[in-house]
Amino acid sequence: MDEMPETQDVLVPLPKAAIFLVATVRSGAEEQVRDVLADVADIARATGFGSSEGELNCVVGIGSALWDRLFCDAPRPRELHPFRDFVGDVHAAIGTPGDLLFHVRAARLDLCFEFARRLGRRLEGYADVVDEVHGFRYFDRRDLLGFVDGTENPAGQAASEAVYLPDTDVYAGGSYALVQKYVHDLDAWEALTTEEQELVIGRRKFTDIELSDEEKPTNSHVAANTIVDDDGTEREIVRANMPFGSVGDGEFGTYFIAYAATPDVIERMLENMFIGDPPGNYDRILDFSTAVTGGLFFVPPAEFLEEQTVAAAAEPATEPDEPSPTQSAPDGSLRIGDLGRT
């Protein structure tokens, strides 16, 4: 059996800091972007040189619309598709523009920032950042709602099996990443009693103990995110969520990012949350937390991007493809943390 390709470092301990960048790629810039993606690991090594405790890491994800533009000769990952919208009677999760995801993590925010700055200089003129979020660890791994986040993450071999495609797949060692930016209404949330908050989440706030089946409402966050197959197998994902906030803007939230070997399990969770099972029984947390972005990306094995760049360099130049339907024009992007100035 062939050795599993080198994976991107998806499974790292929760860091103290993270930066999430989502970017769109300009038409005609595919070759330049391929070159940059092949150098991401080198940029990280150079940025973290001399800071052994920094633990700098960047995971790269590629969106559905960009995949065919960058890698026309490589098969599309089997379950890579545009973000699926989930529209319920009260709340909705909607896909937003995004060709590339950069999930930057380190023990220090300055390392994340310096890496993002260097990456931005390499992408200047070729890509535009449409969303940028700076995350931080909050007390003992809690979110800004005051509850521990990521409690149900698997560990060890179970985590690897939940996240990485098996060695039977053409992209063995790859993964899928789904991201959403949630903004919290903290005034409304903090108006609830602790007991009311616990019923919304499905856990005790201070001990992190899950409520019993008799106590836990069917529309609690824990209940909505528990996916069990017909054979009784509980499906798992790995969450790497981080809180973020701006006191001056009054914006506080959670950047949700989940990794899995198949996006199906994450999408089933979102269907439960936004539409409900049965329909209408939506996740109560959505009354206090609004999803404002959504994107699905494929995280290829670490060696894939370099191999594709080498292969592309050996081929004759071709005319650029038509622009991606999700690509924003230079004057039409969200312009958050713009890396692609003109």
N, C-alpha and C positions, 0 to 999 in steps of 0.2 A: 504494500500500500504506500502511495506517495506521502511524503511528509506534509503536514498541514502548513500552508503558506503563513508567513509572518503576519500576525493580525495587527490592526491599529490598537493602541492601548485604551480600549473602552473601559475595561475593568480596573479602575484605580480607586483607592480610598477617597472618600469625600474630601475635597481640598478646602483650604481656607478661602480661596478666591477663584473666580471664573469670569471669563468674558465670552459671550455668545454673539457671534457675527453671522448674519444671513445676508448674502449678496446676490445680485443678478449680474450676469455676464453680457457684455455688449456684443452685438453682432459683429463677426469678423475677428474677434479677439480670442477665438478658441485655442489656437496654437500657443499663444502667449500664456493663456491661463493654464494649459496643460503643463507648460514648463514650470510655472509657479507652484502648482500642486505637487510636482515631483520634488520640489525643493523645500517643502514645508518642514520635513523632519530636520533638514540641515539648518533652516532658520531657527527652529526651536533649540537645537544643540548650541548654535552660536549665541543665542540670547541667554541661555542658561549656563553658559560656560563660566566656571568659577563660583557657581552658586549650587553646590551639591545638595543643599537642603531645600532648594527651590522646587524640585520635582515638576518642572515645566512639561506640559503635555498638550498636544493639539490633535483632536480627531477631526478628520475631513469627511464631510458627507456631500453627495451629489444628487441633485434633484432630477425628477423624471424628464422634464423638458430639456435639460442640459445634457443628459447622458448621450442621447443620439447625436448631438452636435459635437461633443468631445470625442466620443468613441464609436464612430459609425461602423467600425469593423468588429467591435466586441459585442457579444450578445447582451441585450438588456437584462439586468437582474430580474428574475422571474416575478417577483412581487413588487417591483418598483412602479409606482403610478403616481399621478397627481394626488395631493391631499384630498381626501374625501370629506365633503361637507356633511355635518350632522345637524339637522335643523329640527328642533322640537317645537312643541306648542309655546314654550316660554323662552328657551335659551337656544343658542346656536353656536357651533364651532365651524368657522369658515376658513378655507385656505387663503393664504396671502402670498405675494410674489416671493420667490426664492429659488435660486439655482444652486447655490453653494452654502454649506453650513460649516463654520469653524467653531469647535467647542474647545476653548482654551482654558486650561486649568493649571494652578500652581499653588504653592504654599504662601506666596506673596503676590499681591495685586500688581506691584510694580513690574514683576516679570511678565504677567499676563499682558499688561499694557504695552511694555516694550516689544513683546512679540507681535502684538496686534499692529503696532506702529510700523514695524519693519515689514510685516506682511502687507499692510496697506500701501506702502511705497512700491512694493513689487507689483501690486495689482492696479496701481494708479493708471487711469486711462483705459483699462480693460474691464473693470468691474465696479459696481456701485453697491455700497452697503445700504440695505433697506431696513435693517433692524440691528441694533447694538444694545446689549444689556450687560451691565457689570454686576455680577452676583457675589455674595459673601456668605460665609458660614455664620449662622445666627445662634449664639449660645450653644446648647447641646444638640445640634443638628435639628433645630426647630425651624418652622416657617414663621412668617409674620403673623399668622393666626394663632401662634403659640403652641402648636402641636408638633411632635417629632415627625419628620418627613423621611420616607424611604425605609420605614420599619420592615416592610415585607420583602425587601430585596433578598434574593437568594445569595448564597456564598459558595466559594470554592468551585467544585466541578459542576454543581447545579447552576451556578451563575454562567459559566462558560457554555453549558448546553442551552441555557435560555437565550443567550445573546448571539452566539456565533453560528453561522451556517456550517453544516456538517461537511466532512471531507468528501462526501459523495456529490456535493454541489460544485458547479463550475467556479463559483466564487467562494470556495471553502475558506472559512476564517473571516468572511465579511459579516456585516450586520446591517440592520435597519435602525434609523433614528427618527423619531417623531417629536417635533417641538411645538410648544404653544406658550405664549406669554399671557399670564393671567394677572389681571389687576384687581386688587381687593378693595372692597368698601369697608375699611376698618372701623369707621364710626358705627355702621349698622352691626358689624360683627361684635364689637365690644359692648354694644347695648344688650347683647344676650348674656344670660347668666352662664357660669361655667358648665352647669348641668345641661343647659340648652345647647351649648357649643359641642359638648360631648355626644349628644344625640345626632347632631349634624355630621360629625366626623365618624362616629362609631367606635371611639376609643376614649379612655380616660386621659384627661389633659396632662396631669402631672406624672402619672405612673406609666403611661403609654400602653396600658393593658386594654386589649380589645374587649368591647362589651359582649356580654353573652348573647346568644341568638334570641333570647326572650327580650332582652333590653334593647337590642340594636334595631333601629328602624330599617325597613326595606329600602328607604330612599337615602340612607346614610352613605357617606363617601366610601367607606370600607365595603359596604354591601355592593355598591355599584361597580367597584373595581375588583371584585372577586369573580374570576372567570373559571368555571368548571366544565370540562368536557362531559359528553354523555357517559363516558366510562368512569367518571369520578375523578379524573386527573385535573388538578388545579394548575392552570397555566401561569407562568411567571415571566416577569420582565425585570429589567434593572433600571431604576430611576436614578438620575443624577441631578435632581432639582436643586435650584439655588434661590434664596430670597434676593430681592433687589428693592431699591427705593430711592426716592428723591424728596427730601423734606420741603424744599422750595416749591416744587411742582405739586406736592401733595399726592404723588403717585407711589403706591406700594404694592408689591405683588410677588408672585412666584414664577420663575422661568421653569416650565415643565419640559424635561427632556427624558425620553425613555428609549432604551436600546432593547432590541429583540431580534431573534433569528427569523421572525416573520412579523410583519406589521399587523397581521390579522388579529392577534390577541390584544394589541393596543387599541385597534379600531373597535373591537367588541366592547372594550371598556368605555370608549367615547360614546358609542351607541347607547349603552346603559346610562351614562351620565346625562347626555343631552336629550335623548328621545325617551328613554326609560324602558324598563322591563317589568311589567307591561308598559306600553306607551303611555306617557303622561306621568309615570312615577320617576321623574328625573332626580338626579343627584342634588340634594338640598344645598350643597356647598355652592352651587352656581347662583344662588340668590345673593351671595356675598362676594363672588369671584367671577370675573368676566374674561373670557378668552378673546384676545384682540389680534392674535396671529395664529397661523397654523401652517406647518410644512412637514413633508415626508422626504427623507433622504436615504440614499444607500451609502454605507460606509464600506468601501472596498478593502481587501487585504492590503497591507502596507506596501508590498512590492508591486501591486498592480499599476499604480499611477506612474511609477518610474518605467516599468516595462512598456506601457502604452506610449509614453513620451519618446522612448527610444525607437519604437516601431513607427511612430508618426514621422520622426525625423528622417527615416529611411524611405518614406514615400514621397512622390512628387506632390507639389502643392496643388490644391484644388480650390474651386470657388467656394466662398463661405456659404453655409446654409442660411435659410431664411431665419429671421429672428425668432426666438422662443416666444410662444404666446404669453408666457408669464413674465417676459423681460420688460422692465420699465425703461422708457426713454430717459436720457440724462436729465431732462427737466420734469420727468413725471414720477421719479422714485420718491420714497418717503424722505430721503436725504438725511437719515439718521446716521451720524458718524460717517459722512461720505468719504470713501477711499478713492473715488474715481472722479476727481475734479477735472474740469475742462478749462 
